[in-house]
Amino acid sequence: MNFYDVNPALAEIRDGVAQVCHEFPAEYWRECDSARRYPGEFVGALMKAGYLAAMIPEEFGGSGLNLTAAAVILEEIHRQGCNAAACHAQMYTMGTVLRHGSDAQKKAYLPGIADGSLRLQAFGVTEPTSGTDTLALKTIARRDGDDYIVNGQKIWTSRAEYSDLMLLLARTTPREQAKSKTDGLSVFLLDLRKLVGHGVTVRPIRAMINHSTTEVFFENVRVPASSLIGEEGNGFRYILSGMNAERILIAAECIGDAKWFLEKGADYAKDRVIFGAPIGKNQGVQFPLARAYAHMLAAEAIVYRAASLYDAGKDPGVEANSAKLLAADASWEAAEACLQTHGGFGFAEEYDVERKFRETRLYQVAPISTNLILCFLAERVLGLPKSYG
Ligand SMILES: Cc1cc2nc3c(=O)[nH]c(=O)nc-3n(C[C@H](O)[C@H](O)[C@H](O)COP(=O)(O)OP(=O)(O)OC[C@H]3O[C@@H](n4cnc5c(N)ncnc54)[C@H](O)[C@@H]3O)c2cc1C
C-alpha cells in the first residue's frame, strides 16, 4: 500500500531502512517474541548500516542527520513490521551526552556509540515507588572524595542486559535540602560492564511484550565523579530537554505501526470471503479502517511538524506531547480495526497482528502515559490548574 510520503526528500533513507528490515521477516520477530529473545541480529544490522548513529554529529563518527531523518528511520522500521524498541533509546539518550557532556566525555563515548562498539541503550529514570512523579525518585548518589556512591533501585530499565552504558538519574541532594523542587537530581553515565556484579544487579522482568526490560538494583556502587554529566543538581533539566526528541521519535514509531496495521487489515479485508463476498465490501469493516487511516494522517502531520520545529531549534513541547498522544491513539485505533477485521485469526500468532497489537499498546503508557500528556496540555496551553506534582 502506498502511503503519501510527507518527507519525499528522505525517500532514500526510508528505502535503505526498508531493505535492512526485509532481512528480518515476521518469522524472525515471532521467534524472538515467543522466546522473549533480544533481537541482537536486527540491532547489529541497523548499526552496521549506520542508522542508529543518524543523529551523532559527523565529527564523532555519526551521520549528523536531524530529528526528522531519525523519525523517518524509526517510522519505517515499524512500518515494515519490525520493532525499534530494542535500540531506539540510543538515538535520544545519546543527545543528553551530546548536549550536556564535557568535551572529554563526548570524545570518550560518542565515536564508540557511532561505530557500534559501545551500546548506550539503558535509561534509568523510573522507580517502583515514584513512577511518573520523577521528582520523588529515591535512588541517591552521595559524593565521597573523587567518587559517588549510588544506592537505590530502578524499574522498567529496558535493555540493561544489552547495553554497555546506562544513563542514570539519581538524587544528589535530599529533596528537602534542594534549592527548588527541580534541583538536586543529577545525571550519570555508568559503565555497566564494570558495575554489574559489583553492586549493580540487573533482574529481567517478563512482560506482555518482548522488550528486554529489567529492574536494576544499586548497592553501595562506587562510580567515579567523572561519570557525572553536566553540573551536579541540574539533571532533571537535562532529562527534560531530551524528552521532546524522545516523544517525537516514539510518535514516529506509532505512525509506522498504524501504517502496518492499516495495510495488513485492508489486505485481509480484500482476501477474506464470507457470505460469498470479501468482508471488505461491508461498510462495517471498511469504516473503522478508513477512520483509523484519517486519524493516522492527522497524527503524522503533527509528528513531522514537531520534528521540524525541533530541528529549527524551537522548543516544541506542546507539539511533541500532542504528537505522542495523537500518534499513540492512531496506532491503537488502527490496531483495533486490524484485529477486528481479522476476526478469530487476529488472535493467531502466525498472523502477527496479536503481537503488534500488544507492542503498540505500550505507547498509551510509556514513555509517558496519555493522562500525563493531557495534564500538561491542560495546564500549559489551556491555563487550567496543575493537577499533578
Ligand atoms: C515495557 C516498558 C518499558 C519501559 N522502559 C523504560 C525505560 O527504559 N526507562 C525508564 O526510566 N522507564 C521505562 N518505563 C517506565 C514508563 O516510563 C512508566 O511506566 C510510565 O512513565 C508510567 O509510570 P508508572 O508505570 O509508574 O505509572 P504510575 O505513575 O504509577 O501511573 C499509573 C497510572 O496512573 C495515571 N496517573 C498518575 N498520576 C496521574 C495524574 N496526576 N493524573 C492523571 N493520571 C495519573 C497514569 O497515567 C497511569 O495510567 C517502561 C515501562 C514499560 C511498561
The ligand as an SDF file (V2000), in Angstrom:
LIG
                    3D

 53 58  0  0  0  0  0  0  0  0999 V2000
    7.7330   -2.0500   28.7030 C   0  0  0  0  0  0  0  0  0  0  0  0
    8.1510   -0.8020   29.4310 C   0  0  0  0  0  0  0  0  0  0  0  0
    9.4040   -0.2680   29.1630 C   0  0  0  0  0  0  0  0  0  0  0  0
    9.8310    0.8710   29.8570 C   0  0  0  0  0  0  0  0  0  0  0  0
   11.1150    1.3410   29.6740 N   0  0  0  0  0  0  0  0  0  0  0  0
   11.6040    2.3010   30.4900 C   0  0  0  0  0  0  0  0  0  0  0  0
   12.9810    2.6750   30.4660 C   0  0  0  0  0  0  0  0  0  0  0  0
   13.7680    2.1520   29.6660 O   0  0  0  0  0  0  0  0  0  0  0  0
   13.4250    3.6010   31.3720 N   0  0  0  0  0  0  0  0  0  0  0  0
   12.5990    4.1800   32.2840 C   0  0  0  0  0  0  0  0  0  0  0  0
   13.0570    5.0070   33.0670 O   0  0  0  0  0  0  0  0  0  0  0  0
   11.2690    3.8650   32.3230 N   0  0  0  0  0  0  0  0  0  0  0  0
   10.7640    2.9390   31.4620 C   0  0  0  0  0  0  0  0  0  0  0  0
    9.4310    2.5830   31.5180 N   0  0  0  0  0  0  0  0  0  0  0  0
    8.5700    3.1990   32.5340 C   0  0  0  0  0  0  0  0  0  0  0  0
    7.4970    4.0910   31.9480 C   0  0  0  0  0  0  0  0  0  0  0  0
    8.0560    5.3090   31.5320 O   0  0  0  0  0  0  0  0  0  0  0  0
    6.4310    4.2610   33.0340 C   0  0  0  0  0  0  0  0  0  0  0  0
    5.7690    3.0130   33.1510 O   0  0  0  0  0  0  0  0  0  0  0  0
    5.4550    5.3330   32.7340 C   0  0  0  0  0  0  0  0  0  0  0  0
    6.0940    6.5900   32.7460 O   0  0  0  0  0  0  0  0  0  0  0  0
    4.3040    5.3460   33.7620 C   0  0  0  0  0  0  0  0  0  0  0  0
    4.8110    5.2730   35.0700 O   0  0  0  0  0  0  0  0  0  0  0  0
    4.2450    4.1630   36.0950 P   0  0  0  0  0  0  0  0  0  0  0  0
    4.2340    2.8550   35.3790 O   0  0  0  0  0  0  0  0  0  0  0  0
    4.9900    4.2100   37.3530 O   0  0  0  0  0  0  0  0  0  0  0  0
    2.7630    4.5940   36.3340 O   0  0  0  0  0  0  0  0  0  0  0  0
    2.1920    5.4990   37.5300 P   0  0  0  0  0  0  0  0  0  0  0  0
    2.9690    6.7700   37.6230 O   0  0  0  0  0  0  0  0  0  0  0  0
    2.0750    4.6490   38.7350 O   0  0  0  0  0  0  0  0  0  0  0  0
    0.7500    5.8170   36.9500 O   0  0  0  0  0  0  0  0  0  0  0  0
   -0.2520    4.7710   36.8640 C   0  0  0  0  0  0  0  0  0  0  0  0
   -1.4520    5.3340   36.1040 C   0  0  0  0  0  0  0  0  0  0  0  0
   -1.9750    6.4580   36.8040 O   0  0  0  0  0  0  0  0  0  0  0  0
   -2.0610    7.5740   35.9450 C   0  0  0  0  0  0  0  0  0  0  0  0
   -1.7300    8.8100   36.6750 N   0  0  0  0  0  0  0  0  0  0  0  0
   -0.7190    9.0050   37.5630 C   0  0  0  0  0  0  0  0  0  0  0  0
   -0.7550   10.2840   38.0250 N   0  0  0  0  0  0  0  0  0  0  0  0
   -1.7980   10.9000   37.4090 C   0  0  0  0  0  0  0  0  0  0  0  0
   -2.3340   12.2180   37.4450 C   0  0  0  0  0  0  0  0  0  0  0  0
   -1.8100   13.1840   38.2190 N   0  0  0  0  0  0  0  0  0  0  0  0
   -3.4170   12.4930   36.6680 N   0  0  0  0  0  0  0  0  0  0  0  0
   -3.9550   11.5440   35.8900 C   0  0  0  0  0  0  0  0  0  0  0  0
   -3.4910   10.2710   35.8040 N   0  0  0  0  0  0  0  0  0  0  0  0
   -2.4140    9.9470   36.5530 C   0  0  0  0  0  0  0  0  0  0  0  0
   -1.0370    7.3460   34.8380 C   0  0  0  0  0  0  0  0  0  0  0  0
   -1.4330    7.9790   33.6510 O   0  0  0  0  0  0  0  0  0  0  0  0
   -1.0650    5.8300   34.7020 C   0  0  0  0  0  0  0  0  0  0  0  0
   -2.0270    5.4400   33.7530 O   0  0  0  0  0  0  0  0  0  0  0  0
    8.9620    1.4870   30.7870 C   0  0  0  0  0  0  0  0  0  0  0  0
    7.6840    0.9420   31.0220 C   0  0  0  0  0  0  0  0  0  0  0  0
    7.2920   -0.1880   30.3620 C   0  0  0  0  0  0  0  0  0  0  0  0
    5.9250   -0.7660   30.6750 C   0  0  0  0  0  0  0  0  0  0  0  0
  1  2  1  0
  2  3  1  0
  2 52  2  0
  3  4  2  0
  4  5  1  0
  4 50  1  0
  5  6  2  0
  6  7  1  0
  6 13  1  0
  7  8  2  0
  7  9  1  0
  9 10  1  0
 10 11  2  0
 10 12  1  0
 12 13  2  0
 13 14  1  0
 14 15  1  0
 14 50  1  0
 15 16  1  0
 16 17  1  0
 16 18  1  0
 18 19  1  0
 18 20  1  0
 20 21  1  0
 20 22  1  0
 22 23  1  0
 23 24  1  0
 24 25  2  0
 24 26  1  0
 24 27  1  0
 27 28  1  0
 28 29  2  0
 28 30  1  0
 28 31  1  0
 31 32  1  0
 32 33  1  0
 33 34  1  0
 33 48  1  0
 34 35  1  0
 35 36  1  0
 35 46  1  0
 36 37  1  0
 36 45  1  0
 37 38  2  0
 38 39  1  0
 39 40  1  0
 39 45  2  0
 40 41  1  0
 40 42  2  0
 42 43  1  0
 43 44  2  0
 44 45  1  0
 46 47  1  0
 46 48  1  0
 48 49  1  0
 50 51  2  0
 51 52  1  0
 52 53  1  0
M  END
$$$$
